[in-house]
Amino acid sequence: MKTSRLATIVFLILSYLVAGGAQAAFAHSFPQVESPAAGQTVSSGPGQVTIKFDAPVETLFAQLEVLSPDGKDEAAAAPEVSEDGRTLSVKVAELKPGNYVVKWAVVCIDTHHTSGSYGFTLAGSGS
């Protein structure tokens, strides 16, 4: 009887894992929302750049750069991760009109590394 009960418990645990219960254990953090958004043209400089991820990220390894048209990092402070671990943001200096590249790299709480980049444009006066 004990063997039958143990077999049932093992079966239920394995079924749970196969059905998706372990899905979170194999997650990666990918951007869900960016501000400014990828490809967006903004009329005034953002005070900060923010990326919301679909899974929490490790604060210690989070990187976020805002590169000007000449390649200078325009971050005015170190990147910050929100209390829930899902939002990465950085304050930026006063930006001049041009095309900017946002580069990010994070480590998800499951230790998987993801990184990427996207661009946005700050329109000039009269644009």
MIZA-190182 format. One record per residue: x, y negated, z negated of N, C-alpha, C in turn; residue number from 1. Coordinates in steps of 0.1 Angstrom, whole numbers, plus 2048, in hexadecimal, padded with zeros to 3 digits. Layout:
residues N
((X,Y,Z),(X,Y,Z),(X,Y,Z),NUM)
...
END
This chain:
residues 127
((808,80C,800),(800,800,800),(809,7F3,800),1)
((814,7F3,7F8),(81D,7E8,7F8),(823,7E5,805),2)
((827,7F0,80D),(82C,7EF,81A),(822,7E8,824),3)
((816,7EC,823),(80C,7E7,82B),(80A,7D8,829),4)
((80A,7D4,81C),(808,7C6,818),(814,7BE,81D),5)
((820,7C3,81B),(82C,7BC,81F),(82B,7BA,82F),6)
((827,7C5,836),(827,7C4,844),(81D,7B9,849),7)
((812,7B8,842),(807,7AE,845),(80D,7A0,843),8)
((814,79E,838),(819,791,835),(824,78D,83F),9)
((82C,796,843),(837,794,84D),(830,791,85A),10)
((826,798,85E),(81E,796,86A),(818,788,86A),11)
((812,784,85F),(80C,777,85F),(816,76B,860),12)
((821,76D,859),(82C,763,85A),(831,762,868),13)
((834,76D,86E),(839,76D,87C),(82F,767,886),14)
((822,76A,884),(818,765,88C),(817,756,88B),15)
((818,751,87F),(818,742,87D),(824,73C,884),16)
((82F,741,883),(83B,73C,889),(83A,73C,898),17)
((835,747,89E),(834,748,8AC),(829,73E,8B1),18)
((81F,73D,8AA),(813,734,8AE),(816,725,8AD),19)
((822,721,8A8),(825,713,8A8),(828,70E,89A),20)
((828,715,890),(82B,710,883),(839,70C,882),21)
((842,712,889),(850,70E,889),(854,704,893),22)
((84A,6FF,89A),(84C,6F5,8A5),(854,6E9,89F),23)
((850,6E4,894),(856,6D8,88E),(865,6DB,88B),24)
((869,6E7,888),(876,6EA,885),(87F,6E9,891),25)
((87A,6E9,89D),(882,6E8,8A9),(87F,6DB,8B1),26)
((87A,6D1,8AA),(877,6C4,8B0),(883,6BC,8B3),27)
((882,6B3,8BC),(88C,6A8,8BF),(885,69B,8BD),28)
((88C,691,8BB),(886,683,8BA),(887,67C,8C7),29)
((87C,679,8CD),(87B,672,8DA),(873,665,8D8),30)
((876,65A,8DF),(86F,64E,8DE),(860,650,8E2),31)
((857,649,8DB),(849,649,8DF),(845,63B,8E3),32)
((84A,631,8DC),(847,623,8DF),(854,61B,8DD),33)
((856,612,8E7),(861,609,8E6),(85C,5FB,8E6),34)
((863,5F2,8DF),(860,5E3,8E0),(86D,5DB,8E0),35)
((86F,5D4,8EB),(868,5D3,8F7),(867,5E1,8FE),36)
((85D,5E3,906),(85B,5F0,90C),(865,5F2,918),37)
((868,5FE,91B),(870,602,926),(86B,5FB,933),38)
((873,5F4,93A),(870,5ED,947),(868,5E0,945),39)
((865,5DC,939),(85D,5D1,937),(865,5C4,93A),40)
((85E,5BA,93F),(863,5AC,940),(85C,5A4,935),41)
((865,59E,92C),(85F,596,922),(863,587,925),42)
((85A,57E,920),(85C,570,923),(864,569,918),43)
((865,56F,90C),(86D,569,901),(875,575,8FB),44)
((880,571,8F5),(889,57B,8EF),(883,582,8E3),45)
((884,58F,8E2),(87E,596,8D6),(888,593,8CB),46)
((882,592,8BF),(88A,591,8B3),(891,59E,8AF),47)
((88B,5A9,8B4),(891,5B6,8B1),(88C,5C0,8BC),48)
((893,5CB,8BD),(890,5D5,8C6),(88C,5E1,8BD),49)
((881,5E8,8C0),(87C,5F3,8B8),(878,5FF,8C0),50)
((87C,60A,8BB),(878,617,8C2),(871,620,8B8),51)
((865,624,8BB),(85E,62E,8B2),(860,63C,8B8),52)
((864,645,8AF),(867,653,8B4),(85B,65C,8B0),53)
((85B,668,8B6),(850,672,8B3),(854,67B,8A7),54)
((860,67A,8A2),(864,681,897),(86E,679,88F),55)
((86F,67B,882),(878,673,87A),(887,675,87E),56)
((88F,66B,87C),(89D,66B,87F),(8A5,669,873),57)
((8B1,66D,873),(8BA,66B,868),(8C0,65D,868),58)
((8BF,656,85D),(8C3,648,85D),(8D2,647,85F),59)
((8DA,650,85A),(8E9,64F,85A),(8EE,64F,869),60)
((8E7,656,872),(8EC,658,87F),(8E5,650,88A),61)
((8DC,648,886),(8D4,640,88F),(8DC,635,895),62)
((8DC,633,8A3),(8E3,629,8AA),(8D9,622,8B3),63)
((8DA,615,8B4),(8D2,60D,8BD),(8DA,600,8C1),64)
((8DC,5FF,8CE),(8E3,5F3,8D4),(8DA,5ED,8DE),65)
((8DC,5DF,8DF),(8D5,5D8,8E9),(8E0,5D0,8F1),66)
((8E2,5D5,8FD),(8ED,5D0,905),(8E9,5C6,90F),67)
((8F0,5BA,90F),(8ED,5AF,918),(8F2,5B3,926),68)
((8EE,5AA,930),(8F3,5AD,93D),(902,5AE,93F),69)
((90A,5A8,936),(918,5AA,936),(91E,5B5,92D),70)
((915,5BD,927),(919,5C8,91F),(91B,5C6,911),71)
((918,5BA,90C),(91A,5B6,8FE),(90E,5BB,8F6),72)
((911,5C1,8EA),(907,5C6,8E1),(901,5BA,8DA),73)
((8F4,5B7,8DC),(8EE,5AB,8D6),(8E7,5AE,8C9),74)
((8EA,5B9,8C3),(8E4,5BC,8B5),(8EA,5B2,8AB),75)
((8E1,5AD,8A3),(8E5,5A3,899),(8E7,5A9,88B),76)
((8E4,5B6,88A),(8E5,5BD,87E),(8E6,5CC,881),77)
((8E8,5D4,877),(8E8,5E3,878),(8DA,5E8,87B),78)
((8D9,5F3,883),(8CC,5F8,885),(8C6,5FD,878),79)
((8B8,5FD,877),(8B1,602,86B),(8A7,60C,86F),80)
((8A5,616,866),(89B,620,868),(890,61E,85E),81)
((884,61F,862),(878,61D,859),(878,627,84E),82)
((870,625,844),(86F,62E,839),(86A,63C,83D),83)
((861,63D,847),(85C,64A,84C),(866,650,855),84)
((871,649,859),(87B,64F,862),(877,64F,871),85)
((86C,64A,874),(868,64A,882),(86A,63E,88B),86)
((86E,633,884),(870,627,88C),(87F,621,88A),87)
((885,61F,895),(893,61A,895),(892,60C,89A),88)
((898,602,894),(898,5F4,898),(8A5,5ED,896),89)
((8A7,5E2,89D),(8B3,5DA,89B),(8AF,5CC,89E),90)
((8B3,5C3,896),(8B1,5B4,899),(8BC,5B1,8A3),91)
((8B8,5A7,8AC),(8C1,5A3,8B7),(8C3,594,8B6),92)
((8CE,590,8BC),(8D2,582,8BD),(8C8,57B,8C7),93)
((8C9,56E,8C8),(8C1,567,8D1),(8C6,56B,8DF),94)
((8BD,571,8E7),(8C0,576,8F4),(8BF,56C,8FF),95)
((8C7,56D,909),(8C6,564,915),(8BF,56C,920),96)
((8B9,565,92A),(8B2,56D,934),(8BC,577,93B),97)
((8B6,582,93F),(8BE,58C,946),(8B8,59A,943),98)
((8C0,5A4,948),(8BC,5B2,947),(8C4,5B8,93B),99)
((8BD,5BF,932),(8C3,5C5,926),(8C1,5D4,926),100)
((8CB,5DB,920),(8CA,5E9,91F),(8CA,5ED,910),101)
((8C0,5F4,90D),(8BF,5F9,8FF),(8C4,608,8FF),102)
((8CE,60A,8F7),(8D4,618,8F6),(8D1,61D,8E7),103)
((8CC,629,8E6),(8C9,62E,8D9),(8CF,63D,8D8),104)
((8D2,641,8CC),(8D6,64E,8C9),(8D2,652,8BB),105)
((8CB,65D,8BA),(8C6,661,8AC),(8C9,670,8AA),106)
((8C8,674,89E),(8C9,682,89A),(8BB,684,892),107)
((8B4,68E,898),(8A7,691,891),(8AA,698,884),108)
((8A0,699,87B),(8A2,69F,86F),(8A5,6AE,870),109)
((8A3,6B4,87C),(8A6,6C2,87E),(8B5,6C3,883),110)
((8BC,6B8,884),(8CA,6B7,888),(8CC,6B7,897),111)
((8C1,6B6,89F),(8C3,6B5,8AE),(8C6,6A6,8B1),112)
((8CF,6A4,8BA),(8D4,697,8BF),(8CC,693,8CC),113)
((8C7,688,8CC),(8C1,683,8D9),(8C6,674,8DB),114)
((8C7,670,8E7),(8CB,662,8EA),(8C5,65E,8F8),115)
((8C5,651,8FA),(8C0,64D,907),(8C2,63E,908),116)
((8BD,638,913),(8BD,62A,915),(8B2,626,91E),117)
((8AE,619,91D),(8A4,613,926),(8A7,604,927),118)
((8A1,5FE,931),(8A3,5F0,933),(897,5E7,931),119)
((899,5DB,92E),(88E,5D1,92F),(895,5C4,934),120)
((88C,5BB,938),(891,5AE,93E),(88B,5A2,936),121)
((894,599,933),(88F,58C,92D),(88F,582,938),122)
((883,57E,93C),(882,574,947),(887,567,943),123)
((88D,560,94D),(893,553,94B),(888,548,94C),124)
((88B,53C,948),(881,531,949),(87F,52F,958),125)
((872,52E,95C),(86F,52C,96A),(86E,539,972),126)
((870,545,96B),(86F,551,972),(861,556,973),127)
END
